[in-house]
Amino acid sequence: MSRIGNAIVTIPEGVTITVDKDNVVTVKGKKGELTQSVDSSITIKNEEGVISFARSSDQKDIRSMHGLYRSLVNNMIIGVTEGYTKDLELIGVGYRATVSGQLLELALGFSHPIVMEIPAEVKIVAETVKGKPPVIKLESSDKQLIGQVAAKIRSFRKPEPYKGKGIKYVGEVLRRKAGKTAAK
């Protein structure tokens, strides 16, 4: 019995959800519109501000999809009402980030700057405050897309375990290692 799949999803005011004959769910809200294709073994019932999900059989792969699609639709509803944000910190001497339109330019200690084009669905802001490391703020209604973009930015220079230099999520706790000790 899937606890997540059996949980109902309440639809907040201002959000419209449509399910077409091909099992494609469309969620519209004040922050945008998202679509998700759902497997045919999962049936979706939309009634009076509540969505429920049911599966056709108890096979293992269908049971796993039951909770998956419920979570994906719930994330879409949260995305079009509140949105998602991710903040990344650049830790290191001379590390900088600048944004021009949808282009992010990073100076991360390499011989060349890294330029990355950000998808149009993601809003990006780079802040630099004196005395604090630069911060890249990402905002989007699509949880999967914002996580993928943040992970791609972080992959350019992951935090190293000795000094902690690199790109890390704000609030991320890094496991630090002790360096070499001088032998006498």
Secondary structure as GFF3:
##gff-version 3
##sequence-region A 1 184
A	DSSP	alpha_helix	3	6	.	.	.	ID=ss1
A	DSSP	beta_strand	9	10	.	.	.	ID=ss2
A	DSSP	beta_strand	16	19	.	.	.	ID=ss3
A	DSSP	beta_strand	24	29	.	.	.	ID=ss4
A	DSSP	beta_strand	32	37	.	.	.	ID=ss5
A	DSSP	beta_strand	42	47	.	.	.	ID=ss6
A	DSSP	beta_strand	50	55	.	.	.	ID=ss7
A	DSSP	alpha_helix	60	81	.	.	.	ID=ss8
A	DSSP	beta_strand	84	91	.	.	.	ID=ss9
A	DSSP	beta_strand	96	100	.	.	.	ID=ss10
A	DSSP	beta_strand	103	107	.	.	.	ID=ss11
A	DSSP	beta_strand	114	117	.	.	.	ID=ss12
A	DSSP	beta_strand	123	127	.	.	.	ID=ss13
A	DSSP	beta_strand	135	140	.	.	.	ID=ss14
A	DSSP	alpha_helix	143	155	.	.	.	ID=ss15
A	DSSP	beta_strand	166	169	.	.	.	ID=ss16
###
